[in-house]
């Protein structure tokens, strides 16, 4: 095993800030929805609006960073060893089998992670953000007293936004569980904090050193 700098500074900042904002938006959003009462409706609604703009800003910066650094290539989907990866997560890891794919500082995601995270970025986040923006401005009135968003009913927008929020929570729970499937239960979390992760060396590289 060799300690390798895998996760860059902005990558770690983006990861933890995004997670914090999603949890915060879930708490305030479900309070606005009437699920529970902690902050009060008015405070929850105001904080939810502020948090949503912060998340949108973070997403914009993250998209820019991914394209500038070329990290977007991490999410290019592939079916190579996909079946083996699914089998590992469902059966293999419980039997102590070896991981079917190898993680490096260049290839950080296995085939299943690529598909899941790509869906998260291209489907789940846009669904929640766009429906949230439509909901936010649905009753915005201009000088001519015309509703800005009138092609979609408020009920349908609320449904899709709530669905997106629930799916985000499901993703978060599964994601946290999957972090425990590393070399140790906390190794993946520690790597996302420090940036360094213990990875297996190639036999040839190890011999040369």
C-alpha positions as CSV (number, residue, x, y, z in Angstrom):
1,X,0.0,0.0,0.0
2,X,1.1,3.5,-0.8
3,X,-0.3,6.9,0.4
4,X,-1.4,8.8,-2.7
5,X,-2.7,12.3,-3.0
6,X,-6.1,11.6,-4.7
7,X,-8.5,14.4,-3.8
8,X,-7.5,18.0,-4.5
9,X,-8.3,20.9,-2.1
10,X,-11.3,22.2,-4.1
11,X,-12.6,18.7,-4.6
12,X,-12.8,18.1,-0.9
13,X,-14.2,21.6,-0.2
14,X,-16.9,21.1,-2.9
15,X,-17.7,17.6,-1.6
16,X,-18.2,18.6,2.1
17,X,-19.9,21.9,1.3
18,X,-22.3,20.3,-1.1
19,X,-23.2,17.6,1.4
20,X,-23.7,20.2,4.2
21,X,-25.9,22.3,1.9
22,X,-28.0,19.4,0.8
23,X,-28.6,18.3,4.4
24,X,-29.4,21.9,5.4
25,X,-31.8,22.3,2.4
26,X,-33.5,19.0,3.3
27,X,-34.1,20.1,6.9
28,X,-35.4,23.5,6.0
29,X,-37.3,22.2,2.9
30,X,-39.2,19.5,4.8
31,X,-40.0,22.0,7.5
32,X,-41.5,24.3,4.9
33,X,-43.4,21.2,3.6
34,X,-44.8,20.8,7.1
35,X,-43.1,17.6,8.0
36,X,-41.8,18.9,11.3
37,X,-41.3,22.2,13.2
38,X,-37.9,23.5,14.4
39,X,-37.1,26.9,13.0
40,X,-40.6,28.1,12.1
41,X,-42.1,28.4,8.6
42,X,-40.8,31.9,7.9
43,X,-37.3,31.3,9.0
44,X,-37.1,27.9,7.3
45,X,-38.4,29.4,4.0
46,X,-35.9,32.2,4.1
47,X,-32.9,29.9,5.1
48,X,-34.0,27.5,2.4
49,X,-33.9,30.2,-0.3
50,X,-30.5,31.4,0.8
51,X,-29.1,27.9,1.0
52,X,-30.5,27.1,-2.5
53,X,-28.6,30.0,-4.1
54,X,-25.5,29.0,-2.3
55,X,-25.8,25.4,-3.7
56,X,-26.5,26.8,-7.2
57,X,-23.3,28.9,-6.9
58,X,-21.3,25.9,-5.8
59,X,-22.6,23.8,-8.6
60,X,-21.6,26.5,-11.2
61,X,-18.1,26.7,-9.7
62,X,-17.9,22.8,-9.6
63,X,-18.8,22.6,-13.3
64,X,-16.2,25.2,-14.2
65,X,-13.6,23.3,-12.1
66,X,-14.4,19.9,-13.7
67,X,-14.0,21.2,-17.2
68,X,-10.8,23.3,-16.5
69,X,-9.0,20.5,-14.7
70,X,-10.3,17.7,-16.9
71,X,-11.9,15.9,-13.9
72,X,-15.1,15.5,-15.9
73,X,-13.5,12.5,-17.6
74,X,-13.8,10.6,-14.3
75,X,-17.5,10.2,-15.0
76,X,-17.3,8.8,-18.5
77,X,-19.5,5.7,-18.3
78,X,-18.1,2.3,-19.1
79,X,-19.4,-1.3,-19.0
80,X,-16.0,-2.8,-18.5
81,X,-16.0,-4.8,-15.2
82,X,-19.4,-3.3,-14.4
83,X,-21.0,-6.7,-13.7
84,X,-18.0,-7.7,-11.6
85,X,-18.3,-4.5,-9.6
86,X,-22.0,-5.0,-8.9
87,X,-21.3,-8.6,-7.8
88,X,-18.6,-7.3,-5.5
89,X,-20.9,-4.9,-3.7
90,X,-23.8,-7.3,-3.5
91,X,-21.9,-10.6,-2.7
92,X,-18.1,-10.4,-3.0
93,X,-17.2,-7.9,-0.3
94,X,-19.2,-9.9,2.3
95,X,-17.1,-12.9,1.4
96,X,-13.8,-11.0,1.7
97,X,-13.1,-11.1,-2.1
98,X,-10.7,-8.8,-3.7
99,X,-12.0,-5.6,-5.3
100,X,-12.4,-6.2,-9.0
101,X,-11.1,-2.7,-10.0
102,X,-8.1,-0.7,-9.0
103,X,-8.3,2.9,-7.8
104,X,-5.5,5.3,-8.7
105,X,-5.0,9.1,-8.6
106,X,-6.0,9.2,-12.2
107,X,-8.9,6.7,-12.2
108,X,-10.8,7.4,-8.9
109,X,-14.2,5.9,-9.7
110,X,-15.1,2.3,-10.5
111,X,-17.6,1.5,-13.3
112,X,-20.7,1.5,-11.0
113,X,-19.6,4.7,-9.3
114,X,-19.3,6.4,-12.7
115,X,-22.8,5.6,-13.6
116,X,-24.3,6.5,-10.2
117,X,-22.4,9.8,-9.9
118,X,-23.1,10.7,-13.5
119,X,-26.8,10.2,-12.8
120,X,-26.5,12.3,-9.7
121,X,-24.9,15.2,-11.6
122,X,-26.9,15.1,-14.8
123,X,-30.4,14.0,-13.5
124,X,-30.9,14.2,-9.8
125,X,-29.3,17.6,-9.0
126,X,-30.8,19.3,-12.1
127,X,-34.2,17.9,-11.3
128,X,-34.1,19.3,-7.8
129,X,-32.5,22.6,-8.7
130,X,-34.7,23.4,-11.7
131,X,-37.9,22.4,-10.0
132,X,-36.8,24.5,-7.0
133,X,-36.2,27.5,-9.2
134,X,-39.6,27.1,-10.9
135,X,-41.2,26.8,-7.5
136,X,-39.4,29.8,-6.2
137,X,-40.5,32.1,-9.0
138,X,-43.9,30.5,-9.7
139,X,-45.7,33.4,-8.0
140,X,-43.3,36.2,-8.9
141,X,-45.3,39.1,-10.4
142,X,-43.8,41.6,-12.8
143,X,-45.1,45.2,-13.4
144,X,-47.9,43.9,-15.6
145,X,-49.1,41.5,-12.9
146,X,-48.3,38.5,-15.0
147,X,-47.2,35.3,-13.3
148,X,-43.6,34.5,-14.6
149,X,-44.1,30.7,-14.5
150,X,-47.6,29.7,-15.6
151,X,-47.1,26.8,-17.9
152,X,-46.7,24.3,-15.0
153,X,-49.0,24.0,-12.0
154,X,-47.5,24.7,-8.6
155,X,-48.6,21.3,-7.4
156,X,-46.7,19.4,-10.2
157,X,-43.6,21.5,-9.6
158,X,-43.8,20.8,-5.8
159,X,-44.2,17.1,-6.5
160,X,-41.0,16.9,-8.7
161,X,-39.1,19.1,-6.2
162,X,-40.1,16.9,-3.3
163,X,-39.3,13.7,-5.2
164,X,-35.9,15.1,-6.1
165,X,-35.3,15.9,-2.4
166,X,-36.3,12.4,-1.3
167,X,-34.0,10.8,-3.9
168,X,-31.2,13.0,-2.7
169,X,-31.7,11.8,0.8
170,X,-31.7,8.2,-0.4
171,X,-28.5,8.8,-2.4
172,X,-26.9,10.4,0.7
173,X,-27.7,7.4,2.9
174,X,-26.4,4.9,0.4
175,X,-23.3,7.1,-0.3
176,X,-22.5,7.2,3.5
177,X,-22.9,3.4,3.7
178,X,-20.6,2.9,0.7
179,X,-17.9,4.9,2.2
180,X,-17.5,2.2,4.8
181,X,-16.6,-0.4,2.1
182,X,-13.0,0.8,1.8
183,X,-9.8,-0.9,3.3
184,X,-11.2,0.2,6.7
185,X,-14.7,1.6,7.6
186,X,-13.2,5.1,7.9
187,X,-10.5,5.1,5.2
188,X,-12.6,6.7,2.5
189,X,-13.9,9.4,4.8
190,X,-10.4,10.1,6.0
191,X,-9.2,10.4,2.4
192,X,-11.9,12.9,1.6
193,X,-10.7,15.0,4.6
194,X,-6.9,14.8,4.1
195,X,-6.8,14.2,0.3
196,X,-4.5,11.2,0.8
197,X,-5.6,7.6,0.4
198,X,-3.7,4.3,0.8
199,X,-3.8,2.6,-2.6
200,X,-2.3,-0.7,-3.8
201,X,1.0,-0.3,-5.8
202,X,1.7,-2.1,-9.0
203,X,4.0,-5.0,-8.4
204,X,6.5,-3.7,-11.0
205,X,6.5,-0.2,-9.4
206,X,7.0,-1.6,-5.9
207,X,10.0,-3.7,-7.1
208,X,11.6,-0.7,-8.7
209,X,11.3,1.3,-5.5
